[in-house]
Amino acid sequence: MRIVRQYMPMLPTQWDFLQATEQQVLMSGSAGSGKSLSLCAKAIQQAQIPGNTFLLLRKWLVNLKSSTLRTLLDGEGKRPPMLPPGTYRHNRSEKLIHLYGGGDIVYAGVGDDITRIRSIPCGAVGVDECTELSEDEWDELRIRPRIAVGSGQIYGVCNPADTAHFLYRRFISPERHPDSCVIFGLSKDNIHLPAHAQKALSQLTGAVGERMREGRWLGFDRLIYGNLPAGCFTGQMADEIQIKEWYISIDYGFTNPTALLLAGMDGDDRLWVYKEHEASKMLQSDIIAWLEQWRDKSPTIVVDPSAAGLIAEIQSRGFTCVKADNDVQIGIDRTRDVMAAGRIRFSATCVNLRRSLTNYVRKPDGKPDKIDDHCCDSLRYLIQTAVGSKILSILEDMARPVSSFGFEPEAGALISPFNHLGNDLPSQDSMTDILKRMAF
Protein backbone atom coordinates (compact mmCIF):
# COMPACT_ATOMS: atom_id res chain seq x y z
CA MET A 1 0.00 0.00 0.00
CA ARG A 2 1.40 3.40 -0.91
CA ILE A 3 0.15 6.42 1.02
CA VAL A 4 0.08 9.36 -1.37
CA ARG A 5 -2.19 11.70 0.55
CA GLN A 6 -0.54 15.10 0.67
CA TYR A 7 -2.65 17.76 2.30
CA MET A 8 -0.13 20.55 1.84
CA PRO A 9 2.86 21.06 -0.46
CA MET A 10 6.16 20.01 1.10
CA LEU A 11 8.84 22.62 1.56
CA PRO A 12 12.14 22.35 -0.37
CA THR A 13 14.02 21.62 2.88
CA GLN A 14 11.61 18.79 3.67
CA TRP A 15 12.18 17.25 0.24
CA ASP A 16 15.93 17.54 0.78
CA PHE A 17 15.53 15.68 4.07
CA LEU A 18 13.52 12.88 2.44
CA GLN A 19 15.95 12.46 -0.47
CA ALA A 20 19.28 12.67 1.43
CA THR A 21 21.49 9.63 0.87
CA GLU A 22 24.12 10.10 3.59
CA GLN A 23 24.11 7.59 6.45
CA GLN A 24 23.57 10.32 9.07
CA VAL A 25 21.05 13.05 8.22
CA LEU A 26 20.20 16.01 10.44
CA MET A 27 17.52 18.65 9.99
CA SER A 28 18.33 21.60 12.23
CA GLY A 29 15.88 24.44 12.22
CA SER A 30 14.21 27.31 13.94
CA ALA A 31 10.86 26.94 15.65
CA GLY A 32 8.08 26.30 13.13
CA SER A 33 10.39 25.29 10.29
CA GLY A 34 8.63 21.96 9.63
CA LYS A 35 11.03 19.55 11.36
CA SER A 36 8.38 17.30 12.95
CA LEU A 37 6.50 16.93 9.65
CA SER A 38 9.76 16.00 7.95
CA LEU A 39 10.45 13.24 10.45
CA CYS A 40 6.88 11.93 10.14
CA ALA A 41 7.17 11.90 6.34
CA LYS A 42 10.43 9.96 6.57
CA ALA A 43 8.85 7.44 8.97
CA ILE A 44 5.96 6.89 6.54
CA GLN A 45 8.30 6.68 3.53
CA GLN A 46 10.36 3.93 5.18
CA ALA A 47 7.42 2.08 6.77
CA GLN A 48 5.64 1.75 3.41
CA ILE A 49 8.33 -0.77 2.44
CA PRO A 50 7.05 -4.32 3.14
CA GLY A 51 9.21 -6.05 5.71
CA ASN A 52 10.88 -2.85 6.93
CA THR A 53 10.74 -1.42 10.45
CA PHE A 54 11.33 2.27 11.20
CA LEU A 55 12.38 3.10 14.76
CA LEU A 56 10.85 6.45 15.82
CA LEU A 57 12.57 7.65 18.99
CA ARG A 58 13.11 10.49 21.42
CA LYS A 59 15.05 10.59 24.66
CA TRP A 60 11.84 10.16 26.67
CA LEU A 61 8.63 8.58 25.41
CA VAL A 62 6.38 11.10 27.21
CA ASN A 63 7.89 13.90 25.09
CA LEU A 64 7.65 11.90 21.86
CA LYS A 65 3.93 11.30 22.45
CA SER A 66 3.28 15.02 22.86
CA SER A 67 5.23 16.05 19.75
CA THR A 68 6.01 14.00 16.66
CA LEU A 69 3.75 11.06 17.50
CA ARG A 70 0.81 13.45 17.85
CA THR A 71 1.63 14.99 14.46
CA LEU A 72 1.77 11.51 12.95
CA LEU A 73 -1.47 10.08 14.39
CA ASP A 74 -3.67 12.94 15.59
CA GLY A 75 -2.75 16.07 13.67
CA GLU A 76 -2.64 19.54 15.17
CA GLY A 77 -5.37 22.15 15.04
CA LYS A 78 -6.98 22.05 11.60
CA ARG A 79 -4.13 20.01 10.18
CA PRO A 80 -5.06 16.32 9.76
CA PRO A 81 -2.78 13.49 10.90
CA MET A 82 0.10 12.53 8.64
CA LEU A 83 -1.10 8.91 8.66
CA PRO A 84 -4.69 8.82 7.35
CA PRO A 85 -7.09 6.84 9.56
CA GLY A 86 -7.81 3.40 8.16
CA THR A 87 -4.36 2.94 6.63
CA TYR A 88 -2.75 1.37 9.69
CA ARG A 89 -3.23 -0.72 12.82
CA HIS A 90 -1.95 0.72 16.10
CA ASN A 91 -0.93 -1.66 18.92
CA ARG A 92 -0.45 0.74 21.84
CA SER A 93 0.81 -1.87 24.28
CA GLU A 94 3.55 -2.92 21.85
CA LYS A 95 4.08 0.70 20.70
CA LEU A 96 3.84 -0.54 17.11
CA ILE A 97 2.10 0.98 14.10
CA HIS A 98 1.63 -1.43 11.17
CA LEU A 99 0.91 0.12 7.78
CA TYR A 100 -1.45 -2.09 5.78
CA GLY A 101 0.45 -3.55 2.86
CA GLY A 102 3.74 -2.20 4.19
CA GLY A 103 6.01 -2.39 7.21
CA ASP A 104 6.05 -1.06 10.77
CA ILE A 105 6.82 2.01 12.83
CA VAL A 106 8.00 1.14 16.34
CA TYR A 107 8.26 4.04 18.77
CA ALA A 108 10.05 4.30 22.12
CA GLY A 109 12.02 6.49 24.49
CA VAL A 110 15.77 5.92 24.45
CA GLY A 111 16.02 6.68 28.16
CA ASP A 112 12.94 4.60 28.98
CA ASP A 113 13.53 1.40 27.05
CA ILE A 114 17.05 1.05 25.62
CA THR A 115 17.02 -2.73 26.28
CA ARG A 116 13.93 -3.17 24.07
CA ILE A 117 15.41 -0.90 21.39
CA ARG A 118 18.54 -3.02 21.23
CA SER A 119 16.43 -6.10 20.49
CA ILE A 120 14.40 -4.63 17.61
CA PRO A 121 15.68 -5.25 14.07
CA CYS A 122 15.12 -2.17 11.92
CA GLY A 123 15.94 -0.69 8.56
CA ALA A 124 16.19 2.97 9.59
CA VAL A 125 16.08 5.14 12.72
CA GLY A 126 14.54 8.59 13.29
CA VAL A 127 15.20 10.69 16.40
CA ASP A 128 13.07 13.63 17.46
CA GLU A 129 14.91 16.49 19.23
CA CYS A 130 18.18 14.57 18.99
CA THR A 131 20.13 17.20 20.96
CA GLU A 132 18.72 15.43 24.05
CA LEU A 133 20.85 12.35 23.32
CA SER A 134 24.45 11.76 24.33
CA GLU A 135 27.03 11.01 21.66
CA ASP A 136 27.24 7.39 22.84
CA GLU A 137 23.46 7.00 22.51
CA TRP A 138 23.51 8.46 18.99
CA ASP A 139 26.35 6.15 17.93
CA GLU A 140 24.59 3.09 19.35
CA LEU A 141 21.46 3.95 17.37
CA ARG A 142 23.48 4.71 14.25
CA ILE A 143 24.53 1.08 13.93
CA ARG A 144 21.06 -0.37 14.61
CA PRO A 145 19.66 -0.39 11.00
CA ARG A 146 20.29 -3.91 9.68
CA ILE A 147 17.21 -4.82 7.63
CA ALA A 148 18.34 -4.83 4.02
CA VAL A 149 15.17 -3.32 2.55
CA GLY A 150 15.52 -0.16 4.67
CA SER A 151 17.71 2.84 3.90
CA GLY A 152 20.22 1.96 6.65
CA GLN A 153 20.22 5.60 7.74
CA ILE A 154 19.72 7.51 10.98
CA TYR A 155 17.72 10.74 10.77
CA GLY A 156 17.57 13.42 13.44
CA VAL A 157 15.64 16.67 13.81
CA CYS A 158 16.33 19.34 16.40
CA ASN A 159 16.32 22.96 17.42
CA PRO A 160 19.82 24.47 17.47
CA ALA A 161 21.93 23.88 20.58
CA ASP A 162 25.38 25.31 21.33
CA THR A 163 28.55 24.92 19.30
CA ALA A 164 30.05 22.60 21.95
CA HIS A 165 27.38 19.96 21.28
CA PHE A 166 28.56 16.77 19.56
CA LEU A 167 25.96 17.23 16.80
CA TYR A 168 27.50 20.57 15.84
CA ARG A 169 30.90 18.92 15.60
CA ARG A 170 29.54 15.95 13.65
CA PHE A 171 27.31 17.76 11.17
CA ILE A 172 28.23 21.45 10.95
CA SER A 173 31.83 22.17 11.94
CA PRO A 174 34.74 21.86 9.45
CA GLU A 175 35.56 18.53 11.15
CA ARG A 176 32.12 17.10 10.37
CA HIS A 177 31.66 13.40 9.66
CA PRO A 178 32.26 12.57 5.97
CA ASP A 179 29.04 10.54 5.65
CA SER A 180 26.75 13.14 7.20
CA CYS A 181 24.37 15.75 5.86
CA VAL A 182 22.72 18.74 7.56
CA ILE A 183 19.66 20.56 6.24
CA PHE A 184 18.78 23.93 7.74
CA GLY A 185 15.15 24.98 7.99
CA LEU A 186 13.85 28.47 8.75
CA SER A 187 10.40 29.47 9.94
CA LYS A 188 10.31 32.42 7.53
CA ASP A 189 10.45 29.95 4.63
CA ASN A 190 7.52 27.92 5.96
CA ILE A 191 4.56 29.13 3.90
CA HIS A 192 2.22 27.01 6.03
CA LEU A 193 3.11 28.68 9.35
CA PRO A 194 0.20 30.82 10.61
CA ALA A 195 0.68 34.58 10.57
CA HIS A 196 0.34 34.88 14.36
CA ALA A 197 3.17 32.36 14.83
CA GLN A 198 5.38 34.24 12.35
CA LYS A 199 4.65 37.47 14.21
CA ALA A 200 5.50 35.97 17.60
CA LEU A 201 8.80 34.66 16.26
CA SER A 202 9.62 38.02 14.66
CA GLN A 203 9.37 39.68 18.07
CA LEU A 204 12.05 37.48 19.65
CA THR A 205 15.30 39.35 20.21
CA GLY A 206 18.80 38.60 21.39
CA ALA A 207 20.25 35.11 21.52
CA VAL A 208 16.82 33.47 21.84
CA GLY A 209 15.80 35.12 18.58
CA GLU A 210 19.01 33.97 16.94
CA ARG A 211 18.23 30.40 17.90
CA MET A 212 14.47 30.09 17.66
CA ARG A 213 13.88 32.40 14.68
CA GLU A 214 17.15 32.27 12.74
CA GLY A 215 18.14 28.71 13.64
CA ARG A 216 21.70 29.56 14.72
CA TRP A 217 23.91 27.34 16.83
CA LEU A 218 25.37 29.73 19.42
CA GLY A 219 28.77 29.82 21.01
CA PHE A 220 29.03 28.08 24.37
CA ASP A 221 30.26 31.26 26.08
CA ARG A 222 26.84 32.98 25.87
CA LEU A 223 24.92 30.12 27.46
CA ILE A 224 24.45 30.63 31.19
CA TYR A 225 24.17 26.95 32.07
CA GLY A 226 26.14 25.56 29.13
CA ASN A 227 25.49 21.96 28.20
CA LEU A 228 23.08 20.55 30.77
CA PRO A 229 24.66 17.66 32.69
CA ALA A 230 23.98 14.28 31.10
CA GLY A 231 20.96 12.59 32.61
CA CYS A 232 19.72 15.58 34.60
CA PHE A 233 16.32 15.26 32.86
CA THR A 234 15.09 11.74 33.47
CA GLY A 235 12.05 9.50 33.31
CA GLN A 236 13.24 7.61 36.38
CA MET A 237 12.42 9.80 39.35
CA ALA A 238 12.81 8.93 43.02
CA ASP A 239 9.76 7.34 44.65
CA GLU A 240 7.87 10.06 46.50
CA ILE A 241 8.03 7.97 49.68
CA GLN A 242 11.75 8.79 49.78
CA ILE A 243 11.10 12.54 49.95
CA LYS A 244 11.55 14.16 53.36
CA GLU A 245 10.85 17.80 52.44
CA TRP A 246 8.68 19.33 49.72
CA TYR A 247 9.01 22.74 48.06
CA ILE A 248 7.11 24.81 45.52
CA SER A 249 8.73 27.80 43.82
CA ILE A 250 6.82 30.53 41.99
CA ASP A 251 7.97 33.14 39.50
CA TYR A 252 4.90 35.34 39.28
CA GLY A 253 3.58 37.13 36.23
CA PHE A 254 0.31 37.92 34.50
CA THR A 255 1.03 39.14 30.98
CA ASN A 256 4.29 37.24 31.27
CA PRO A 257 3.84 33.62 32.31
CA THR A 258 3.76 32.43 35.91
CA ALA A 259 6.11 29.47 36.42
CA LEU A 260 5.58 26.98 39.28
CA LEU A 261 7.86 24.06 40.18
CA LEU A 262 7.15 21.22 42.61
CA ALA A 263 10.31 19.65 44.07
CA GLY A 264 11.30 17.30 46.86
CA MET A 265 14.51 16.64 48.77
CA ASP A 266 15.24 13.03 49.63
CA GLY A 267 17.02 11.53 52.61
CA ASP A 268 20.41 11.91 50.92
CA ASP A 269 19.75 15.62 50.33
CA ARG A 270 19.29 15.27 46.60
CA LEU A 271 16.69 17.46 44.93
CA TRP A 272 14.06 16.11 42.52
CA VAL A 273 11.87 18.45 40.44
CA TYR A 274 8.66 16.49 39.74
CA LYS A 275 6.17 18.93 38.25
CA GLU A 276 6.02 22.22 36.44
CA HIS A 277 3.24 24.57 35.42
CA GLU A 278 3.77 27.59 33.18
CA ALA A 279 0.89 29.77 31.96
CA SER A 280 0.06 33.39 31.20
CA LYS A 281 -2.80 35.33 32.80
CA MET A 282 -2.96 33.16 35.92
CA LEU A 283 -5.06 34.75 38.64
CA GLN A 284 -4.11 34.38 42.28
CA SER A 285 -7.07 32.02 42.62
CA ASP A 286 -5.61 29.85 39.85
CA ILE A 287 -2.28 29.68 41.64
CA ILE A 288 -3.95 28.81 44.96
CA ALA A 289 -5.89 26.02 43.21
CA TRP A 290 -2.63 24.59 41.85
CA LEU A 291 -1.03 24.74 45.31
CA GLU A 292 -4.00 22.98 46.91
CA GLN A 293 -3.16 19.83 44.93
CA TRP A 294 -0.05 19.44 47.07
CA ARG A 295 -1.28 20.62 50.47
CA ASP A 296 -0.91 17.12 51.95
CA LYS A 297 2.84 17.33 51.29
CA SER A 298 3.13 20.43 53.55
CA PRO A 299 5.40 22.20 51.08
CA THR A 300 7.48 25.29 51.79
CA ILE A 301 6.48 27.78 49.10
CA VAL A 302 9.10 30.20 47.78
CA VAL A 303 7.68 33.16 45.90
CA ASP A 304 8.96 35.93 43.66
CA PRO A 305 9.74 38.75 46.16
CA SER A 306 7.94 41.33 44.00
CA ALA A 307 4.61 39.49 44.49
CA ALA A 308 3.75 40.80 47.96
CA GLY A 309 0.01 40.38 47.45
CA LEU A 310 0.38 36.77 46.33
CA ILE A 311 2.62 35.98 49.31
CA ALA A 312 0.03 37.42 51.71
CA GLU A 313 -2.75 35.44 50.02
CA ILE A 314 -0.80 32.16 50.21
CA GLN A 315 0.03 32.74 53.87
CA SER A 316 -3.63 33.49 54.62
CA ARG A 317 -4.48 30.01 53.29
CA GLY A 318 -2.28 28.38 55.91
CA PHE A 319 0.71 27.51 53.73
CA THR A 320 4.30 28.08 54.78
CA CYS A 321 5.41 30.79 52.38
CA VAL A 322 8.69 32.71 52.19
CA LYS A 323 9.98 35.53 50.03
CA ALA A 324 12.66 34.41 47.56
CA ASP A 325 16.20 35.77 47.60
CA ASN A 326 16.48 37.59 44.27
CA ASP A 327 20.21 38.19 43.91
CA VAL A 328 20.40 37.05 40.29
CA GLN A 329 24.10 36.32 39.88
CA ILE A 330 24.50 34.55 43.22
CA GLY A 331 21.39 32.51 42.40
CA ILE A 332 22.75 31.55 38.98
CA ASP A 333 26.10 30.56 40.49
CA ARG A 334 24.46 28.45 43.17
CA THR A 335 22.13 26.77 40.66
CA ARG A 336 25.06 26.00 38.38
CA ASP A 337 27.04 24.53 41.30
CA VAL A 338 24.17 22.27 42.36
CA MET A 339 23.66 21.02 38.80
CA ALA A 340 27.39 20.50 38.19
CA ALA A 341 27.63 18.46 41.41
CA GLY A 342 24.83 16.20 40.17
CA ARG A 343 22.63 16.90 43.19
CA ILE A 344 19.47 17.68 41.23
CA ARG A 345 17.29 15.76 38.77
CA PHE A 346 14.31 16.98 36.71
CA SER A 347 11.38 14.97 35.43
CA ALA A 348 11.41 14.52 31.67
CA THR A 349 7.87 15.95 31.68
CA CYS A 350 9.28 19.40 32.62
CA VAL A 351 9.61 20.47 29.00
CA ASN A 352 9.20 24.21 29.69
CA LEU A 353 11.97 24.13 32.28
CA ARG A 354 14.27 22.29 29.90
CA ARG A 355 13.60 24.78 27.11
CA SER A 356 14.16 27.70 29.48
CA LEU A 357 17.47 26.32 30.81
CA THR A 358 18.71 25.46 27.32
CA ASN A 359 17.93 28.92 25.91
CA TYR A 360 19.04 30.97 28.93
CA VAL A 361 21.78 33.24 27.61
CA ARG A 362 23.66 36.44 28.39
CA LYS A 363 23.28 39.62 26.38
CA PRO A 364 26.41 41.27 24.96
CA ASP A 365 26.65 43.40 28.15
CA GLY A 366 26.92 40.20 30.21
CA LYS A 367 23.50 40.43 31.86
CA PRO A 368 21.01 37.54 31.55
CA ASP A 369 18.56 37.95 28.69
CA LYS A 370 15.05 38.35 30.18
CA ILE A 371 13.32 36.35 27.44
CA ASP A 372 11.60 33.07 28.34
CA ASP A 373 13.39 32.98 31.69
CA HIS A 374 10.39 32.32 33.95
CA CYS A 375 11.14 28.67 34.74
CA CYS A 376 14.82 29.57 35.18
CA ASP A 377 13.87 32.23 37.73
CA SER A 378 11.56 29.83 39.56
CA LEU A 379 14.36 27.25 39.77
CA ARG A 380 16.79 29.91 40.96
CA TYR A 381 14.39 30.93 43.75
CA LEU A 382 14.05 27.28 44.78
CA ILE A 383 17.77 26.58 44.94
CA GLN A 384 18.96 29.92 46.24
CA THR A 385 16.37 30.38 48.97
CA ALA A 386 15.22 26.94 50.02
CA VAL A 387 17.69 24.17 49.35
CA GLY A 388 20.93 25.35 47.79
CA SER A 389 22.67 26.10 51.08
CA LYS A 390 21.79 22.63 52.39
CA ILE A 391 23.12 20.86 49.33
CA LEU A 392 26.28 22.93 49.06
CA SER A 393 27.02 22.59 52.78
CA ILE A 394 27.07 18.82 52.25
CA LEU A 395 29.69 19.21 49.54
CA GLU A 396 31.68 21.49 51.82
CA ASP A 397 31.48 18.93 54.63
CA MET A 398 32.74 16.25 52.26
CA ALA A 399 35.75 18.45 51.47
CA ARG A 400 36.50 19.28 55.11
CA PRO A 401 39.65 17.54 56.46
CA VAL A 402 39.25 14.90 59.13
CA SER A 403 42.30 13.10 60.51
CA SER A 404 42.17 9.32 60.30
CA PHE A 405 43.15 9.38 63.98
CA GLY A 406 40.38 11.77 64.94
CA PHE A 407 42.63 14.84 65.46
CA GLU A 408 41.73 18.27 64.17
CA PRO A 409 44.22 19.68 61.64
CA GLU A 410 46.89 21.79 63.32
CA ALA A 411 46.56 25.55 63.25
CA GLY A 412 47.60 27.06 59.94
CA ALA A 413 47.35 23.74 58.07
CA LEU A 414 46.04 23.78 54.52
CA ILE A 415 42.30 23.14 54.76
CA SER A 416 41.96 20.53 52.03
CA PRO A 417 40.83 16.91 51.81
CA PHE A 418 43.94 16.25 49.70
CA ASN A 419 46.65 17.07 52.25
CA HIS A 420 48.02 13.55 51.98
CA LEU A 421 48.94 14.27 48.35
CA GLY A 422 51.39 17.01 49.29
CA ASN A 423 51.99 19.24 46.28
CA ASP A 424 50.45 16.70 43.93
CA LEU A 425 46.97 18.25 44.11
CA PRO A 426 44.24 17.04 41.75
CA SER A 427 43.76 18.79 38.43
CA GLN A 428 40.49 20.40 37.36
CA ASP A 429 39.62 17.22 35.43
CA SER A 430 40.25 15.15 38.55
CA MET A 431 38.02 17.45 40.59
CA THR A 432 35.27 16.95 38.02
CA ASP A 433 35.54 13.19 38.46
CA ILE A 434 35.45 13.59 42.24
CA LEU A 435 32.26 15.67 42.03
CA LYS A 436 30.69 13.04 39.82
CA ARG A 437 31.47 10.35 42.38
CA MET A 438 29.82 12.51 45.04
CA ALA A 439 26.68 12.63 42.90
CA PHE A 440 24.31 9.90 41.74
N, C-alpha and C positions, 0 to 999 in steps of 0.2 A: 504493500500500500504506500503510495506517495502522497504526502500532505503538501498541497500546493496553495492552500489558502493564504492569501497575503492581504491583510486588511489595511496596510499602509505601505508606501514605497520604502524600501530600505535605503539607508544613507550610504554614501560611498565608503565611509570608514567601516560600516558593518559588512559590506560586501568584501572589503579587503580582509577583514577578520575571518570570514567564512572561507575565503579562497587561499589563505596563507598556507604554504607548504612546509615551513620550517618545523622542527620537532617541538620547539617551545615558542608559543605565541602569546603575546601580552597585549591587551587593549587597556591603555591608561587614559583616563579622561576626566574632564571636569564633571561636576554634578549635572545630571540631565543630558548627558551626551549619548545615551543609548547603549550603555555597556551591558545592562541586564538583558535587554532584548537580543543583543548580539550573542550572549552566552546561551540563551534559550534557543535561538535559531541554530546554533552549532550543535546543541544537544539533540534537537529534532533531526537535523541533517544526518548525524551519525546513527541515531537510533532507528532511522528508517531502513537501515541496512539489515536484512535478515541475518540473525546469528550474532549480531554485534551488541555489545553492552557499553553504554556511556556512563561513566561515573561523574555525577554532579555533586560537588562538594563545597563546603565552607568550613572554616575552623570549628564553628559550633552550629549544630543542627537548628537550634531555636532561631538563629539569625538567618539561616538559609530559608526556613519556612516563611519568614516575614518579608523576604526580598525576592530573589530569583524564582523560587518555587511558586510563590504567589503569582508572579508574572506569567509563569508557564501554565498554571492550571486554573487560576481564577480571574486573571486580568486585573486592571486597575482603573477605577473610575468608569468612563465610557468605553475604555479600550477592552476588547474581548480577550480571552486567554489565548496564548500562543498555540496551545494544543486544542483543537476544536473538540468539544464534547462528542462522545460517540466514536472517537478514533483510537481510543486506548482503554486499557483496564488498569486500575490503580489499586495495588495491594498495599494499604497503609502500614500494616504490621510488618511487612517485609521491606517497606520503603522502596517499592519497585513499581515502575510504570511501564507496561508492555504496550507497544504500538502494534495494532492489528496489522498483520502482514509484514511486520518488520522486526526490530530488536527491542532492547530494553534500555530504560534510564533507571539507574540505581542511585539514590541520593543518601547522603550521610554527612555527619560532622566529623572532621578529622580528629578533633580533640575528644569527641564523644565515643568513637567507635573505630579506632585505628586497627584493632585486631580483625574486625569484620572486613574492613577495606582491604587488608592484606590478603584476604582469602577469596576476593571476588575477581575472576578473570574479566578483563575489559579490553576494548579496542581503542579507547580514547578517554581522557580525563579533562574535566572542566572545573575550575576553582573560582568561586565568587569571592570578591574582596580578598585577593590572594596576599595582600600586604600583611594579613593577620597570621600567615604561616611563617614558621622558621625556615631557614635555608635547608636544613636536614629534612623537614617535612616535605618541602617542594621536591627535593631530589628523590626522596622515596616514592613520591607519586609519579614522578617523571618516568620511572622505569616500570610502572605498573602495566601500561598498555601492551598486551601480548596476543590479542586475538587478531588473526591475520587480516580479516575483512575490514577492520577499523583503520583509522588514519595513523595510529601509533603516536599521536601527538598529545601534548598537554597544553590546555588553553587557560589563561587567567585573565580576569578583569579586575580593575581596582581604581580607586581614587589615588591621586599622587601622594606619596609619602615623602620622606626626606632623602637627600642624596647619599646618606650613609646606609640606606636599606639595601639588602642583597639584590633585590629586583632591579634597582637602579644600576648597580654594577653589572648585572647579568644581561640586561636588555638595552640600557641607554648609554652608559659610559663608553669611552673609547675602548675599554677592555671587555666589551660585551661578548657573550658566548657566540661562537661562529654559526651555530645552528639555531639562532633565536631571531625573533621578529617582534617589533613593537609598533603598534598602531595607536596614534593619538586622536582622541575624539574631543570635540569642543561643543559646549551647549549652544553657542551662537550659530553653529552649523546644523543644529537639529531643527528642521522645519516643523516637526511635530510637537515641539515643546510649547505648552501654553504660554500666552503672552504674560500672564501674571508671574509665571515661574521665571521667564526671561528677565522680567523687571526686577524681581527679587535678587536674582544673581547679579544683575548690573549694579545693584546698590552695595554689593560687598566691596570693601576696601582693604588695603593692606595685604598682609601675607595670606589671610584667609581668602581674599578675592583672587590672589595669584593662584592659589591651589584650586579652589572650588569653581571659579569662573574660567580661569585661563589654563587650568590643568598643569601647572608647573610643579616640578619636584624641587623643593626648597633646600637650601643649605642647612646642615645640621645646627649651625651656630645660632640660627634664629628661633629654633624650637626650644621652648622653655623646659619641657620634660624629655626632649630627645626621643630616642627609641624607647618605647615602653618596655620594661623588663619582660623577658619571655615568660609566658604562663601567668601573667598577673591578671588577665581576664580568663576565667575558667568556668566550665560547666560542672565542676566538681567542688561544690562549696561544703564547708564544715556543717555537720548536723547542728541544728539550732539548739539541741540539748547541751551542746558543748559551750554555748555562749554564756558568759557570766555577767556582762554589762551590755546594754543596748543604747544606741545613740541615733538621733535624727538631726540632720543639719539642713538648714534652709537658707538659700539665697533668694531674697524676696524681690519680686517685681510685679508689675501689672501689664503695662505695654510690653516691656521686656519680660521674658519668661521667668516664672518662679521655678527653682530647682530644689527638689527634696531628695535626700539620700537616707536610707535606713541601713545601719551598720551595727555589727556586734563584735565585741572583743572576747576571745576565748580564754581558756585557763592558762594558756602559754603566752598571753598578751600579744596575740596576732589579731589583726583587724580584718573583718570580712564585710564587704559592702554587698548587701543582698538585693536591695530594691532601689529604684530611682523613679522619680516622677518629674517631668518637665512640661510646663504648659504656660501659655500666656493668658492674661486676663483672669487669673485665679483670685477669687474673693477670699477674705479671711475665713468665711464660713466653709469654703471649699478646702482650704488648708486644714482647718480644724477637723473636717470630716476625714481627710486622709490620715491625720494623726490618730484619730480614734480607732483606726484599724489595728493599731499597735499598742493601745493603752495597757493591755495585759502584760506587756514586756517591760513596763515602767521605764521608758527610755528617758535619758537626758536629752533635751532638745536645745540645739545650738542655733541661734538665729542671727542673721544679718543685723549688725548693730544699728543700722539706720532705720530699722523697722520697729520703732518704739511701740507703736500701737498694736502691732501683731504680737510682740513679746508680752505686753500687758494682757491681751486677750487669751493667749495660751496659758499664762500663769493663772488667770481667773478660772480656767477650766480644770485646774488641779494638776497640771503637768509640771515637772521640773524643767525650767527653761532658763537658759543663760544667754547673755549677750556675747557674740563672737568677738575674738581678737581680730582686728582687721588690718594689722601690719602686713602689707602685701608681700614684700620681699622676704621677710622672716617666715611668713606662712609658706611661700613657694619653696624656700630652702628646706624647711622642715618636711614638707610633703615629698620633696625630691629625696631627702635622706631616708624617709620611711619606705618609699618605693624601692630605692636602690638596695636597702638592707633586706628586701624580700619579706617585710613584715605586714604586708597588706595584699589582699586578693579581692577582685571584683567579679561579680556574677557576669557571665557572658550576656545576660539579658540587659545589662546596663549600656545600651548602644549609644545613648546621648552622652553619657559620661565618657565613653571611649572616644567618640568623635570630638568632644570638647578638649580632652587631654591631647589628642593627636594633633589638633589644629591650633593649640595654644602657643602663640608666638610673640616675640618682641618686635616692637616698631623700631625704625632706624634710630630713634633716640634712646633705645634701651628699655623703655617702659613696656609692660605687657599690653598687647592689643586687646581692647575691650569689646571684641566681637565674639559672640558665641562662647562666652566664658562663664556662663551661669553655673554649670555643673562643676567646673574647675573651682569657682569661688566657694561653692557649697562644700566640696571636698577639703579645700583649704581651711574653712571654718572648723570642720570636723577634726582634722588632724592638729591644727594649731591650738585650738581651744580645749578640746576634750581629751584627746588620746595621744597626741604626738609626744608630749613630755614623758608619759608613761613608757611608751615604746622606746624612745631614745635613751631614757635612763637605764633601761635594761641593757642596751648596747654598751653604755658607759660602764655599767657594773661588770659586764663581761670583759672589758678592757682594763679594769682596775687590778693592780698587782696584788697578789696574795701569796705570801711565802709558803712553800710546801711544808715548812715546819711551824706554820701558824704565827710567825713574827710579822709585825708591820715593817714596811721598808724603812730603812734608816733615813734620818732627816737629810734632805738635799738630794736623795736618790732620784734617778730618772723615773718618772711615773709612767711606766709602760709595761704591758704584759709580755714584752719581748726582751726583758733585761738579760735573760740567759743567753741571748744571741750576741751580746756585746755590741760591736759596731756593725755586725752583719744583720742590719734591720731589714724587714721585708720590703720589697718593692711595691709600687702602686698595684701592679698586677696581682702580687701575692695578697695584698690587702683585699682586693676584690674577691679573690677565692675564699678568704677567711670570712668575709661578710656573707658570701653565699652559703657557707657551711653553718653560719649562725641562723640562716633563714630556713625555709621549708625543706 
